[in-house]
Amino acid sequence: MIKGVEGKGLKVREMIMDGAYDREKVWREVERMKAKVVIKVRRDGRERGLLGRDETIREVREKGFDGWAKEKGYGRRNMAEASFSRLKRIFGDRVKAKNKDGKRVR
């Protein structure tokens, strides 16, 4: 998804991701992009030399998860998830259009 955005000449400036994205490949990509990122690290996460991840682990350790989440705006991820969930309940979770023109919101 990120490469698709960059392929259009756009820059990703900020991302908020849940713990499923707490992976070395993701953290390295974020470092490459120099984007602001909020990723929930796993409870048993250990520092591994990934600057952003290691910093996040230290911050969660110092402030507790709730303090870190509030400071970083992690709750915005939940708002986005709830919005998409609502849209899927209303319109369904599948795109039925066969071409790009049909997929556009009019």
C-alpha positions as CSV (number, residue, x, y, z in Angstrom):
1,M,0.0,0.0,0.0
2,I,2.8,2.4,0.9
3,K,4.6,1.7,-2.4
4,G,1.4,2.4,-4.3
5,V,1.1,5.8,-2.6
6,E,4.7,6.7,-3.2
7,G,4.3,5.5,-6.8
8,K,1.8,8.3,-7.3
9,G,4.4,10.8,-6.2
10,L,2.8,11.3,-2.8
11,K,4.5,11.1,0.6
12,V,3.3,9.3,3.7
13,R,3.8,11.6,6.6
14,E,2.1,9.8,9.4
15,M,0.8,6.2,10.2
16,I,-0.9,4.6,13.1
17,M,-0.8,0.8,13.2
18,D,-1.8,-1.9,15.6
19,G,0.5,-4.6,17.0
20,A,0.2,-6.8,13.9
21,Y,2.6,-4.4,12.2
22,D,5.3,-4.6,15.0
23,R,7.7,-6.3,12.6
24,E,11.3,-5.5,11.7
25,K,10.4,-5.0,8.0
26,V,7.8,-2.4,8.8
27,W,10.0,-0.5,11.2
28,R,12.8,-0.4,8.6
29,E,10.4,0.8,5.9
30,V,9.2,3.6,8.3
31,E,12.7,4.6,9.0
32,R,13.4,4.8,5.3
33,M,10.4,7.0,4.7
34,K,11.2,9.3,7.7
35,A,7.5,9.2,8.5
36,K,5.9,9.8,11.9
37,V,4.6,6.5,13.1
38,V,2.7,5.1,16.1
39,I,2.9,1.3,16.2
40,K,1.7,-0.7,19.3
41,V,4.7,-2.9,20.3
42,R,4.1,-6.3,21.7
43,R,4.1,-6.6,25.5
44,D,7.1,-8.9,25.4
45,G,8.9,-6.7,22.9
46,R,12.7,-6.3,23.4
47,E,14.9,-3.6,22.0
48,R,16.7,-4.7,18.8
49,G,18.5,-1.7,17.4
50,L,15.5,-0.4,15.5
51,L,15.5,3.3,16.5
52,G,11.8,4.0,16.5
53,R,10.8,0.7,17.9
54,D,13.3,0.9,20.7
55,E,12.2,4.4,21.6
56,T,8.6,3.2,21.7
57,I,9.4,0.3,24.0
58,R,11.2,2.7,26.4
59,E,8.3,5.2,26.3
60,V,5.7,2.5,27.0
61,R,7.9,1.2,29.8
62,E,8.2,4.7,31.4
63,K,4.6,5.9,30.9
64,G,2.6,2.7,30.7
65,F,0.6,1.8,27.7
66,D,-2.3,4.1,28.4
67,G,0.0,7.1,29.0
68,W,1.9,6.4,25.8
69,A,-1.3,5.9,23.8
70,K,-2.8,9.1,25.0
71,E,0.4,11.1,24.3
72,K,0.8,9.6,20.8
73,G,-2.9,9.7,19.7
74,Y,-3.1,6.0,19.3
75,G,-6.9,6.2,19.9
76,R,-7.3,7.8,16.5
77,R,-6.6,4.4,15.0
78,N,-9.7,3.0,16.8
79,M,-11.8,5.9,15.4
80,A,-10.6,5.1,11.9
81,E,-11.3,1.3,12.4
82,A,-14.8,2.1,13.8
83,S,-15.6,4.4,10.8
84,F,-14.6,1.7,8.3
85,S,-16.6,-0.9,10.2
86,R,-19.6,1.3,10.0
87,L,-19.2,1.8,6.3
88,K,-18.9,-2.0,5.7
89,R,-22.1,-2.6,7.7
90,I,-23.9,-0.1,5.6
91,F,-22.5,-0.9,2.2
92,G,-21.0,-4.4,2.5
93,D,-17.4,-5.4,2.6
94,R,-16.8,-6.2,-1.0
95,V,-16.2,-4.0,-4.0
96,K,-18.5,-5.2,-6.7
97,A,-17.3,-2.9,-9.5
98,K,-15.4,-4.6,-12.4
99,N,-13.5,-1.5,-13.5
100,K,-11.9,1.6,-12.0
101,D,-14.6,4.0,-13.1
102,G,-17.2,1.9,-11.3
103,K,-15.1,2.0,-8.1
104,R,-15.0,5.7,-7.9
105,V,-17.2,7.5,-5.4
106,R,-19.4,9.9,-7.3
